[in-house]
Amino acid sequence: MKQINNCLIIDTETNGDKEQQTILEVGAILYSVKHQTTLSCMSTLVYVDPDTKNNTFLLNKIPIEMTQDTVMETYLIDSLQVAYQLSDVVVAHNKDFDQPLVLNSDWAGFWEKPWLCTYKDFELFPDAYVGKRDLFSLAQFYGVGINISHRAINDCLLLAEVFNRVPNLQEQFRIAQLPIIEAVCPQSDESLKLKGFQWDYQLQGWVKKDHQETFDFPVIKKPENRHLFRALVNYDNRQIAKDWGFSWNGKRKAWERLLSPEAIDLLPFPVVQMEKEPIDSLLTTENLS
């Protein structure tokens, strides 16, 4: 497991086009995990095609015409590259949203360092916390006031201030690198929440960090791929399928859910695979800032 001394906190603002998300602005902070302090911060608008439409203008207030002035962009992107070289990992609150956008850009295509997600990888909330876990909720939980939002550097500054207040931050970075396990048991089992498991809507399963604990139910490593399965249950046993996380598909008249192939033998009823290719997610990733 890698010792994290410095991290690069990064955030993007986009045009909000779900068909073709385009970065309008990038913000970043080089942060010392060891000393819990900001080392450097930077932000710049990014050149886009002048015909690009900003569907999120009411939130980020970024006029497309202002992205056409690239005088500062080159200088700040060069500074961002230096900050990246000085960091051990890249951190974003919603990695699933920001990482593919950044890595598909002209200026970060060669980035190979690992990414960590404060929304999924860290344990910044106690197990008993049942509220929202978006960036604003995280900031408020740590007593960080919010007066400006929806610009890239502001969201980076929020996360940096949260890090300033997290006890034993280096331990949190160790936890963030732990593998994830999935519980294989009925979805309705409330004891899972008490043991730190959370329902992951993208994975369609109960997951948590692997702290080498012992449970009275089976767990498996978080699968890389999942497939859609149909539960082979009759009408009288439909509640059992529902308890195990299967949902009724009215069109196909079947109880279905995404599953790891490893979990099949742990189910109390037989299932049949619906398709050959793995499915990454049932949901579309949205910005959680």
Backbone bond lengths (Angstrom), bond angles and torsions (degrees), N, CA, C in turn:
res aa  C-N    CA-C-N  psi(-1)  N-CA   C-N-CA  omega(-1)  CA-C   N-CA-C  phi
1 M - - - 1.460 - - 1.535 109.30 -
2 K 1.316 116.01 135.21 1.452 121.05 -173.11 1.530 112.12 -80.72
3 Q 1.346 116.65 135.59 1.460 121.81 173.40 1.526 108.21 -77.88
4 I 1.324 116.73 123.16 1.458 121.08 -177.44 1.524 109.50 -99.25
5 N 1.327 116.44 115.18 1.461 121.39 176.28 1.521 111.49 -99.76
6 N 1.330 116.13 -46.52 1.462 121.37 178.52 1.519 109.66 -125.55
7 C 1.318 115.88 144.66 1.470 120.27 174.32 1.512 109.31 -129.81
8 L 1.315 115.82 157.19 1.461 122.08 175.62 1.523 107.86 -108.09
9 I 1.322 116.52 106.53 1.468 121.45 175.91 1.519 107.41 -80.13
10 I 1.317 117.10 129.91 1.461 119.85 -175.75 1.520 110.50 -136.70
11 D 1.325 115.60 147.74 1.467 121.41 177.16 1.519 108.31 -149.38
12 T 1.313 116.26 151.91 1.458 121.08 178.84 1.519 110.38 -127.17
13 E 1.311 115.24 152.12 1.465 122.13 166.28 1.515 106.82 -113.57
14 T 1.335 116.13 135.25 1.461 120.18 -175.60 1.527 111.18 -122.80
15 N 1.330 114.22 176.86 1.466 119.66 -179.87 1.523 112.71 -82.24
16 G 1.338 117.53 -4.37 1.457 120.22 176.01 1.512 115.46 74.67
17 D 1.321 117.33 14.05 1.464 121.43 177.82 1.527 108.31 -86.59
18 K 1.329 118.12 107.57 1.456 121.49 -175.96 1.518 112.68 -65.11
19 E 1.330 117.18 -24.40 1.455 120.52 178.66 1.530 111.48 -78.91
20 Q 1.343 116.17 -31.73 1.461 120.13 -178.37 1.532 108.88 -150.13
21 Q 1.353 115.50 77.75 1.461 119.95 178.62 1.527 109.60 -61.84
22 T 1.328 115.97 131.17 1.458 121.80 -179.03 1.523 109.19 -126.83
23 I 1.331 116.54 129.73 1.461 120.43 178.24 1.529 109.68 -71.16
24 L 1.331 116.34 125.97 1.460 121.96 173.92 1.520 111.73 -100.92
25 E 1.325 115.75 -27.08 1.462 120.21 -176.17 1.525 109.10 -152.25
26 V 1.323 116.68 144.03 1.459 121.63 174.16 1.522 108.43 -128.49
27 G 1.321 115.21 137.28 1.456 121.28 175.86 1.522 108.49 -126.10
28 A 1.325 116.40 149.33 1.458 119.40 -178.06 1.521 110.65 -153.72
29 I 1.334 114.99 149.59 1.464 122.35 176.05 1.518 108.54 -133.09
30 L 1.320 116.56 126.89 1.456 121.18 169.73 1.521 106.53 -84.33
31 Y 1.331 116.00 117.31 1.466 121.19 -170.00 1.526 110.43 -122.50
32 S 1.347 116.03 135.50 1.456 121.45 176.66 1.527 109.27 -88.29
33 V 1.322 116.06 110.44 1.465 120.74 177.98 1.531 109.99 -69.38
34 K 1.310 115.71 -39.47 1.461 120.72 -178.01 1.529 111.80 -61.35
35 H 1.334 116.59 -42.98 1.464 120.73 -175.96 1.533 112.80 -103.14
36 Q 1.332 116.64 -1.78 1.467 122.79 179.25 1.526 111.98 51.05
37 T 1.322 114.27 58.78 1.458 119.58 179.53 1.523 110.46 -152.35
38 T 1.319 115.88 152.47 1.462 122.17 177.26 1.522 110.21 -76.98
39 L 1.331 116.31 133.20 1.453 122.09 178.58 1.529 111.66 -98.56
40 S 1.328 115.23 -38.30 1.457 119.36 -178.88 1.519 108.46 -163.23
41 C 1.326 116.27 149.08 1.470 118.99 176.46 1.520 109.68 -139.88
42 M 1.320 115.26 152.76 1.463 120.58 -176.18 1.527 109.81 -156.45
43 S 1.325 116.11 155.41 1.461 121.24 178.09 1.513 108.97 -157.73
44 T 1.315 116.77 143.77 1.455 120.48 177.73 1.520 110.81 -153.94
45 L 1.322 115.85 147.48 1.456 120.26 167.44 1.524 107.74 -72.50
46 V 1.325 116.02 152.84 1.464 121.76 -176.22 1.526 108.89 -117.29
47 Y 1.309 115.99 135.76 1.462 119.99 -179.56 1.524 110.74 -60.84
48 V 1.339 116.03 133.61 1.462 122.31 173.99 1.518 108.35 -133.42
49 D 1.309 115.79 166.05 1.456 120.57 176.69 1.530 109.21 -57.32
50 P 1.329 118.33 132.85 1.473 120.67 -177.17 1.520 113.98 -60.46
51 D 1.329 117.98 -18.47 1.468 121.10 178.51 1.532 112.31 -86.18
52 T 1.341 117.26 -1.60 1.459 120.92 179.23 1.528 110.16 -63.41
53 K 1.322 116.38 138.28 1.455 121.52 177.79 1.525 109.41 -103.43
54 N 1.322 116.13 130.27 1.456 120.71 178.05 1.522 109.42 -92.34
55 N 1.338 116.09 97.58 1.463 120.35 -178.58 1.526 112.86 -73.45
56 T 1.327 116.77 -12.86 1.465 120.11 -179.26 1.533 111.61 -109.32
57 F 1.317 116.81 26.13 1.464 120.32 -177.59 1.521 112.33 -58.75
58 L 1.319 117.77 -37.24 1.462 120.26 -178.67 1.527 111.66 -63.59
59 L 1.344 116.73 -22.14 1.468 120.11 178.45 1.528 111.49 -93.58
60 N 1.353 117.21 -52.16 1.470 118.43 -172.90 1.526 113.97 -95.08
61 K 1.338 117.74 -11.74 1.475 122.10 176.46 1.529 112.60 54.98
62 I 1.332 116.64 36.78 1.465 120.53 179.44 1.531 109.41 -102.32
63 P 1.333 119.45 106.96 1.467 120.90 175.66 1.527 109.66 -71.51
64 I 1.305 116.84 135.19 1.460 120.69 -178.81 1.531 111.25 -59.12
65 E 1.314 117.62 -34.04 1.465 119.27 -178.49 1.529 112.07 -63.30
66 M 1.331 117.26 -24.12 1.468 119.41 179.36 1.525 112.06 -76.34
67 T 1.329 117.90 -15.69 1.470 120.24 177.15 1.533 111.39 -79.48
68 Q 1.308 117.11 -6.26 1.466 120.20 -177.15 1.526 112.15 -82.89
69 D 1.330 117.26 -15.28 1.469 121.81 179.10 1.527 108.42 -90.79
70 T 1.331 116.88 105.07 1.465 121.15 -173.37 1.532 113.17 -104.30
71 V 1.330 117.02 17.84 1.465 120.15 -176.78 1.526 111.26 -57.52
72 M 1.334 117.76 -47.13 1.459 122.04 -177.24 1.527 112.33 -87.79
73 E 1.321 117.88 -20.18 1.466 119.96 -174.72 1.526 112.01 -59.71
74 T 1.322 117.35 -47.40 1.465 120.54 -177.76 1.527 110.68 -60.30
75 Y 1.315 117.16 -44.67 1.463 121.61 -179.30 1.523 110.99 -62.58
76 L 1.322 116.86 -45.83 1.461 120.35 -176.12 1.525 112.09 -73.76
77 I 1.319 118.20 -34.31 1.463 120.00 175.36 1.521 110.19 -65.05
78 D 1.333 117.50 -37.20 1.469 120.50 175.27 1.529 110.15 -62.08
79 S 1.335 116.74 -40.92 1.467 121.03 177.92 1.530 110.60 -65.37
80 L 1.323 115.63 -36.64 1.465 120.21 178.13 1.529 110.94 -63.57
81 Q 1.323 116.63 -38.82 1.462 120.24 179.10 1.535 110.79 -64.08
82 V 1.329 116.93 -38.82 1.462 120.58 177.86 1.526 109.62 -64.84
83 A 1.337 116.35 -43.89 1.471 120.56 178.78 1.523 110.60 -61.58
84 Y 1.325 116.80 -38.86 1.467 120.59 177.65 1.524 110.50 -61.61
85 Q 1.328 117.44 -43.41 1.461 121.14 -179.03 1.535 111.29 -64.16
86 L 1.319 117.84 -29.54 1.462 122.07 -178.98 1.528 112.88 -85.36
87 S 1.317 116.98 -6.71 1.467 120.76 -177.08 1.527 110.75 -97.94
88 D 1.331 115.31 156.72 1.467 121.24 176.12 1.520 111.58 -93.59
89 V 1.328 116.70 -32.61 1.462 122.58 179.55 1.522 108.87 -144.77
90 V 1.317 115.84 162.98 1.462 122.85 172.43 1.520 107.40 -105.42
91 V 1.336 116.57 137.79 1.463 121.35 -177.78 1.523 109.78 -124.02
92 A 1.324 115.99 133.51 1.466 121.58 173.99 1.522 107.67 -138.19
93 H 1.323 116.97 154.03 1.461 117.36 179.88 1.522 111.10 -72.79
94 N 1.314 116.73 -35.45 1.464 119.96 176.31 1.518 107.92 -127.07
95 K 1.311 115.43 82.72 1.466 121.91 -175.21 1.521 112.00 -56.62
96 D 1.321 117.12 -37.90 1.466 120.52 -176.52 1.526 111.65 -61.41
97 F 1.327 116.45 -25.28 1.466 120.66 179.38 1.530 110.78 -88.38
98 D 1.341 116.39 -50.85 1.468 120.48 -171.36 1.527 113.44 -78.53
99 Q 1.328 117.95 -38.20 1.466 120.10 -172.79 1.533 113.30 -58.88
100 P 1.336 119.60 -51.83 1.476 117.65 -179.15 1.519 113.12 -63.62
101 L 1.332 117.26 -33.65 1.463 119.86 178.79 1.527 110.68 -65.95
102 V 1.327 116.00 -45.67 1.464 120.36 -178.54 1.531 110.87 -66.37
103 L 1.328 116.53 -46.76 1.467 119.42 -176.51 1.519 112.73 -69.13
104 N 1.326 117.38 -19.36 1.466 120.76 176.69 1.526 112.56 -88.59
105 S 1.328 116.57 -1.58 1.462 120.28 -179.73 1.530 110.57 -79.13
106 D 1.316 115.78 164.04 1.465 120.65 179.87 1.527 111.78 -68.54
107 W 1.335 116.71 -26.05 1.466 120.23 -172.08 1.530 114.07 -98.05
108 A 1.329 119.11 -4.30 1.468 119.77 -178.07 1.517 112.86 -133.66
109 G 1.303 117.64 16.08 1.454 120.18 -177.70 1.515 113.81 -63.15
110 F 1.339 117.63 -21.71 1.469 121.20 -177.86 1.527 112.17 -95.32
111 W 1.326 118.51 -1.41 1.464 120.94 -178.03 1.529 109.77 -64.39
112 E 1.329 116.41 125.98 1.461 120.82 -177.53 1.531 112.87 -124.15
113 K 1.330 118.05 -2.19 1.459 120.10 -178.78 1.524 110.44 -71.33
114 P 1.328 117.24 151.84 1.472 119.87 -178.57 1.524 112.60 -65.19
115 W 1.319 114.36 153.42 1.461 122.33 176.02 1.529 108.77 -111.18
116 L 1.326 116.60 143.27 1.450 122.68 173.16 1.519 109.13 -122.28
117 C 1.328 115.36 148.34 1.463 121.62 -175.18 1.522 109.88 -117.54
118 T 1.331 117.18 120.27 1.467 119.40 179.35 1.526 111.46 -72.26
119 Y 1.310 117.57 -15.17 1.469 120.08 176.99 1.523 111.64 -79.25
120 K 1.350 117.72 -34.41 1.464 120.83 -173.78 1.526 114.52 -117.45
121 D 1.332 117.52 -35.07 1.457 119.87 -168.86 1.524 114.38 -88.25
122 F 1.311 117.40 -30.43 1.461 121.11 -177.39 1.528 110.67 -90.31
123 E 1.332 116.20 162.93 1.466 122.12 173.58 1.525 108.21 -115.25
124 L 1.323 115.51 65.53 1.457 121.92 -175.03 1.519 112.63 -82.68
125 F 1.326 117.05 -15.76 1.461 122.20 174.64 1.529 108.51 -106.53
126 P 1.338 118.27 148.63 1.473 119.76 173.53 1.527 110.36 -69.10
127 D 1.331 117.01 158.04 1.465 121.16 -178.14 1.524 112.03 -57.08
128 A 1.331 116.83 -32.94 1.467 120.55 -176.24 1.525 113.04 -76.11
129 Y 1.325 118.05 -9.10 1.462 121.36 -178.06 1.527 109.92 -70.25
130 V 1.332 116.53 128.95 1.472 120.47 -176.90 1.530 111.95 -120.24
131 G 1.323 118.21 6.37 1.461 121.12 -177.53 1.519 112.85 -82.62
132 K 1.321 115.38 -170.96 1.460 121.23 178.61 1.525 110.00 -68.77
133 R 1.336 115.86 157.27 1.458 121.11 -176.90 1.533 112.12 -124.25
134 D 1.332 116.78 20.65 1.455 119.60 175.84 1.527 109.49 -71.24
135 L 1.317 117.55 173.79 1.459 121.73 -174.46 1.519 111.88 -61.45
136 F 1.327 117.48 -41.79 1.469 119.40 -179.21 1.520 110.89 -64.97
137 S 1.320 117.41 -40.69 1.467 120.88 178.20 1.526 110.61 -64.62
138 L 1.335 116.14 -39.10 1.460 120.33 177.85 1.529 110.13 -62.71
139 A 1.333 116.27 -45.44 1.463 120.17 179.68 1.527 111.09 -61.45
140 Q 1.312 116.40 -45.06 1.462 119.90 -178.95 1.523 111.73 -65.53
141 F 1.331 117.46 -34.73 1.457 120.80 178.86 1.536 110.27 -61.77
142 Y 1.329 116.81 -34.72 1.468 120.97 179.68 1.531 112.57 -94.53
143 G 1.320 115.97 12.11 1.458 120.07 174.86 1.509 114.52 74.75
144 V 1.320 116.78 24.25 1.462 121.29 179.65 1.523 108.70 -92.91
145 G 1.323 117.13 121.84 1.457 120.78 179.51 1.516 112.26 -72.74
146 I 1.318 116.26 150.97 1.471 121.87 -179.21 1.518 108.16 -121.40
147 N 1.343 116.13 111.99 1.467 118.58 178.53 1.519 112.82 -119.96
148 I 1.328 117.23 -17.37 1.466 121.74 176.56 1.519 107.70 -139.17
149 S 1.319 116.86 137.20 1.458 119.42 -178.13 1.524 110.56 -146.81
150 H 1.333 114.26 175.17 1.462 123.20 175.36 1.528 113.36 63.85
151 R 1.334 116.66 27.04 1.458 122.38 162.92 1.518 106.22 -127.52
152 A 1.330 116.72 146.48 1.458 121.01 -168.00 1.527 113.11 -58.45
153 I 1.325 117.65 -46.96 1.462 119.33 -176.18 1.527 111.42 -68.94
154 N 1.322 117.44 -31.63 1.465 119.71 179.33 1.522 110.96 -64.70
155 D 1.328 117.16 -40.93 1.463 120.19 178.26 1.527 110.90 -67.85
156 C 1.339 117.13 -34.88 1.467 120.21 175.66 1.522 110.57 -64.92
157 L 1.315 116.77 -42.16 1.462 121.19 -179.58 1.525 110.99 -64.62
158 L 1.336 116.80 -37.33 1.467 120.37 176.35 1.521 110.60 -59.93
159 L 1.336 116.25 -47.09 1.459 120.30 -178.14 1.529 110.95 -67.04
160 A 1.330 117.32 -38.38 1.460 120.38 177.71 1.523 110.91 -62.57
161 E 1.331 116.91 -39.99 1.468 119.71 179.55 1.525 110.97 -69.03
162 V 1.319 117.25 -34.09 1.469 119.84 173.34 1.525 109.31 -60.87
163 F 1.333 116.67 -47.33 1.464 120.57 178.95 1.530 111.17 -58.59
164 N 1.344 116.93 -35.75 1.463 120.10 178.71 1.526 111.79 -59.31
165 R 1.338 116.48 -27.65 1.460 121.36 -172.06 1.530 113.98 -104.93
166 V 1.320 117.29 -3.25 1.465 120.57 -178.62 1.530 109.58 -78.89
167 P 1.341 118.49 122.60 1.462 119.73 176.11 1.538 110.66 -65.34
168 N 1.311 116.10 136.24 1.472 122.12 177.67 1.531 110.94 51.62
169 L 1.308 115.38 63.31 1.463 120.97 -175.97 1.528 112.01 -62.95
170 Q 1.318 117.69 -35.85 1.464 119.13 179.66 1.530 111.65 -62.76
171 E 1.330 117.54 -32.75 1.456 120.47 175.82 1.525 110.27 -66.28
172 Q 1.333 117.11 -37.46 1.458 120.28 177.02 1.530 111.21 -63.58
173 F 1.318 117.08 -36.15 1.464 119.45 177.35 1.524 111.08 -71.00
174 R 1.323 117.37 -29.56 1.472 119.69 173.51 1.525 109.84 -67.01
175 I 1.333 116.80 -45.38 1.461 121.47 178.45 1.529 111.06 -60.19
176 A 1.318 115.84 -40.17 1.464 120.23 -177.55 1.519 112.40 -61.28
177 Q 1.327 116.94 -23.85 1.464 120.83 -179.18 1.524 113.16 -92.35
178 L 1.344 117.67 -4.20 1.459 120.44 179.21 1.528 110.20 -68.77
179 P 1.333 117.70 149.46 1.466 119.63 175.22 1.527 111.44 -67.65
180 I 1.308 116.33 161.45 1.470 122.34 -179.55 1.521 109.20 -104.90
181 I 1.333 115.77 138.08 1.459 121.30 175.84 1.529 109.62 -114.10
182 E 1.315 115.07 156.55 1.464 121.52 179.08 1.519 109.62 -120.65
183 A 1.327 115.80 133.10 1.465 120.46 176.79 1.515 109.43 -81.44
184 V 1.325 116.32 136.80 1.457 121.23 177.58 1.524 107.49 -111.48
185 C 1.303 116.32 91.75 1.465 123.30 -178.17 1.523 108.23 -164.51
186 P 1.320 119.38 172.17 1.463 120.91 -176.64 1.523 112.72 -57.37
187 Q 1.315 116.15 137.23 1.464 121.74 179.92 1.522 111.34 -60.79
188 S 1.326 118.06 -28.62 1.457 121.23 -175.12 1.525 112.82 -79.37
189 D 1.323 118.76 -2.91 1.453 122.19 -178.03 1.522 110.09 -72.12
190 E 1.345 117.73 102.13 1.454 122.34 -176.66 1.523 112.50 -67.51
191 S 1.331 117.26 -18.93 1.461 119.66 179.88 1.522 111.94 -63.17
192 L 1.340 117.00 -21.42 1.464 120.21 178.20 1.523 110.89 -61.17
193 K 1.322 116.66 -42.08 1.459 120.47 -178.81 1.521 110.68 -64.14
194 L 1.325 116.44 -38.92 1.464 120.41 -179.95 1.529 111.39 -66.91
195 K 1.329 116.21 -22.53 1.464 120.41 -179.92 1.522 112.10 -98.55
196 G 1.327 115.43 12.99 1.456 119.87 171.95 1.508 116.03 91.73
197 F 1.336 118.97 3.56 1.462 120.90 178.77 1.529 109.90 -80.31
198 Q 1.306 115.29 147.05 1.460 122.05 177.15 1.518 109.18 -127.58
199 W 1.326 115.63 145.66 1.463 119.94 177.28 1.514 108.96 -78.61
200 D 1.319 116.39 120.07 1.456 122.76 179.20 1.526 108.15 -97.64
201 Y 1.330 115.89 112.15 1.463 120.12 -174.38 1.523 112.08 -70.03
202 Q 1.339 117.42 -27.23 1.459 119.05 177.47 1.526 111.03 -75.84
203 L 1.313 116.50 -44.09 1.466 120.15 179.12 1.513 112.40 -78.58
204 Q 1.357 116.06 -20.67 1.459 121.08 -174.96 1.532 110.34 60.31
205 G 1.326 116.10 49.63 1.458 119.93 179.79 1.517 111.62 -161.75
206 W 1.348 116.24 165.54 1.467 123.16 177.65 1.518 108.41 -88.91
207 V 1.330 117.96 121.07 1.462 121.17 -173.47 1.527 111.42 -132.71
208 K 1.326 115.46 159.26 1.463 122.77 171.56 1.521 108.71 -163.35
209 K 1.334 116.09 171.06 1.445 120.97 176.73 1.530 109.93 -71.26
210 D 1.315 115.92 146.35 1.458 121.37 -177.91 1.531 109.76 -86.71
211 H 1.341 115.29 99.75 1.461 121.31 177.60 1.528 111.24 -97.95
212 Q 1.318 116.84 18.86 1.470 122.54 -179.65 1.537 111.23 60.39
213 E 1.333 116.35 38.63 1.461 121.33 177.71 1.528 110.48 -86.10
214 T 1.338 115.53 165.14 1.459 122.25 176.55 1.524 108.89 -108.98
215 F 1.331 116.68 132.03 1.463 121.72 -178.56 1.521 109.54 -123.82
216 D 1.338 115.84 160.11 1.463 120.55 177.90 1.520 111.25 -92.83
217 F 1.321 116.58 25.19 1.466 122.95 175.55 1.519 106.49 -149.00
218 P 1.316 118.34 156.95 1.473 120.62 -177.39 1.523 112.78 -72.75
219 V 1.327 115.65 147.70 1.459 122.32 173.50 1.522 107.93 -130.17
220 I 1.327 115.52 153.73 1.463 121.73 176.98 1.520 108.34 -131.39
221 K 1.324 116.01 159.71 1.454 119.67 175.38 1.527 109.31 -67.17
222 K 1.328 115.23 145.79 1.463 119.74 178.51 1.524 109.93 -54.86
223 P 1.314 117.78 121.66 1.471 120.55 -176.80 1.523 112.20 -75.17
224 E 1.310 115.53 147.02 1.458 120.64 174.69 1.523 111.21 -73.28
225 N 1.336 115.82 -35.71 1.464 120.82 -177.86 1.526 110.18 -129.16
226 R 1.311 115.30 148.47 1.457 120.88 176.58 1.523 108.03 -129.87
227 H 1.318 115.35 154.14 1.462 120.98 179.43 1.522 108.92 -125.55
228 L 1.308 114.91 157.78 1.459 120.56 177.61 1.529 109.16 -86.18
229 F 1.340 115.71 125.75 1.458 121.81 -178.65 1.528 110.85 -121.73
230 R 1.341 114.81 150.22 1.469 122.19 173.99 1.521 108.70 -107.31
231 A 1.336 115.53 133.05 1.464 120.08 177.11 1.526 109.48 -80.68
232 L 1.319 117.05 129.81 1.462 121.70 178.68 1.527 108.57 -92.62
233 V 1.332 114.15 78.32 1.468 120.91 179.85 1.525 108.99 -126.53
234 N 1.346 116.15 151.20 1.457 119.68 176.60 1.524 110.00 -87.87
235 Y 1.301 116.39 -179.04 1.464 121.58 -175.94 1.525 111.40 -60.12
236 D 1.313 117.34 -39.70 1.462 121.04 -177.02 1.527 112.01 -67.37
237 N 1.317 117.19 -24.23 1.471 120.65 -177.40 1.530 113.16 -104.34
238 R 1.334 116.63 15.36 1.461 119.43 -176.17 1.533 112.57 -63.10
239 Q 1.345 117.49 -31.60 1.458 120.32 -179.48 1.532 111.06 -66.40
240 I 1.315 116.44 -32.37 1.466 119.72 178.38 1.525 109.89 -63.64
241 A 1.322 115.77 -44.48 1.465 119.58 178.32 1.526 110.52 -61.96
242 K 1.317 116.74 -41.53 1.461 120.89 179.49 1.522 110.71 -63.26
243 D 1.348 116.83 -41.97 1.467 120.90 179.65 1.527 111.81 -61.55
244 W 1.319 116.66 -29.30 1.461 121.09 -179.41 1.525 112.09 -92.25
245 G 1.325 116.62 17.59 1.459 120.83 171.75 1.504 116.32 89.77
246 F 1.331 118.40 7.26 1.460 120.61 177.75 1.528 110.04 -81.69
247 S 1.317 115.94 144.37 1.466 122.17 179.32 1.524 109.66 -116.64
248 W 1.320 115.87 147.84 1.458 121.16 -178.27 1.518 110.88 -78.46
249 N 1.329 117.05 125.15 1.451 123.27 175.15 1.523 107.30 -101.48
250 G 1.335 115.39 104.77 1.455 120.21 -175.35 1.511 113.91 -63.88
251 K 1.343 117.02 -33.91 1.456 120.23 -178.85 1.522 111.34 -67.97
252 R 1.345 115.74 -43.18 1.460 119.02 -179.02 1.525 112.15 -94.25
253 K 1.352 115.20 -5.09 1.466 121.24 179.60 1.536 110.64 52.38
254 A 1.345 113.57 56.97 1.460 119.14 -177.43 1.521 110.06 -152.58
255 W 1.348 115.76 152.98 1.463 122.23 173.40 1.523 107.59 -88.37
256 E 1.354 117.14 121.13 1.451 121.77 -172.99 1.528 111.17 -132.75
257 R 1.330 116.02 155.16 1.467 121.68 170.55 1.526 109.49 -166.17
258 L 1.340 114.96 160.64 1.452 120.67 173.23 1.518 109.30 -77.40
259 L 1.331 116.34 136.26 1.461 121.00 -178.92 1.522 110.29 -142.85
260 S 1.315 114.90 151.77 1.456 120.52 167.11 1.522 108.16 -79.97
261 P 1.320 118.40 139.43 1.474 120.08 176.51 1.532 112.68 -55.79
262 E 1.352 117.29 -27.06 1.459 120.59 179.04 1.525 112.31 -65.71
263 A 1.320 117.13 -23.56 1.461 120.44 -174.51 1.526 112.88 -86.50
264 I 1.312 117.93 -11.81 1.463 120.87 -172.35 1.528 112.37 -58.57
265 D 1.318 116.70 -47.91 1.467 120.44 -175.99 1.524 112.81 -70.60
266 L 1.332 117.52 -10.14 1.464 121.35 -179.38 1.527 112.31 -93.57
267 L 1.316 116.84 -6.95 1.463 121.10 179.75 1.530 109.93 -80.28
268 P 1.346 117.84 150.32 1.468 121.12 -179.49 1.523 113.72 -85.19
269 F 1.327 117.57 9.20 1.464 122.03 179.28 1.525 108.14 -148.27
270 P 1.316 118.13 156.90 1.470 120.37 -179.93 1.524 112.13 -74.70
271 V 1.328 115.95 154.68 1.461 122.01 177.31 1.518 108.45 -135.62
272 V 1.330 115.85 163.36 1.456 121.23 176.79 1.523 107.84 -133.24
273 Q 1.329 116.14 138.26 1.460 121.03 -178.84 1.525 110.19 -74.09
274 M 1.354 115.54 137.93 1.459 120.89 -175.11 1.526 113.15 -92.45
275 E 1.351 117.73 -27.36 1.463 120.60 -179.03 1.520 109.84 -145.47
276 K 1.306 115.97 163.01 1.459 120.88 -175.51 1.523 112.54 -87.53
277 E 1.342 116.39 -37.82 1.458 119.75 -176.18 1.527 110.20 -82.56
278 P 1.365 118.00 142.75 1.464 120.33 177.86 1.513 111.68 -68.00
279 I 1.323 115.52 152.44 1.453 122.56 178.13 1.520 107.92 -113.25
280 D 1.346 117.09 125.96 1.460 120.48 -177.29 1.519 111.58 -77.80
281 S 1.326 117.52 -36.17 1.462 119.00 -173.95 1.519 110.61 -164.34
282 L 1.319 115.42 149.12 1.456 121.02 172.38 1.517 111.32 -89.62
283 L 1.330 116.61 -14.45 1.449 121.32 -172.45 1.505 110.86 -115.47
284 T 1.329 116.25 157.74 1.445 122.34 173.93 1.503 108.32 -91.67
285 T 1.339 117.70 130.70 1.458 121.06 179.78 1.518 109.39 -68.84
286 E 1.317 116.92 131.95 1.448 121.86 177.82 1.519 109.51 -120.42
287 N 1.331 115.07 157.60 1.450 119.26 178.72 1.524 109.03 -68.27
288 L 1.329 116.44 127.86 1.463 121.50 -175.98 1.515 112.80 -103.40
289 S 1.330 117.28 14.94 1.473 119.15 179.71 1.513 109.81 -83.05
